[in-house]
Amino acid sequence: MRTGAVRAVSAGAESYCLANTRGALFPAVRWGCTMTAFNVVRFRVKPGREQEFLDAHKTAESDWPGLEHANIVRTGERTYCIIAEWTDMDALAKARPNMIATLDTFRDTLEDLGGGLGVTDPVSGPVVLALR
């Protein structure tokens, strides 16, 4: 193990969290050992329903414990991803009922993605390496 580092294991992923060496040596490293998590959900919006899809997110309740940031990215014509950062996987897991309830408010604006996915293609997991 590195000097000044604390070994941390989160969801099977080993990482090193620097302790008591804040500052100039490693300014881009997240300090401490709490491993943040992300979820990403891909959507395809029905023709002519994009503004309705975006407006549903603007008005949705999103003051959920552990939610740090959430952004919607346009990835192509009528395709979007929402990318959300959470304090940890437990917070993300506890918010799933809220996320599903929010989805239910705009589900009718979405097209089936095909391949048995339904209208969403969600993935999530803990951060295993913070690059910047």
Secondary structure, DSSP 8 states (H G I E B T S, - for coil): --TTEEEEEETTEEEEEE-S--STT-TTS--SS---EEEEEEEEB-TT-HHHHHHHHHHS----TTEEEEEEEEEETTEEEEEEEES-HHHHHHHHHHHHHHHHHHGGGB---STT-TT-EEEEEE-S----
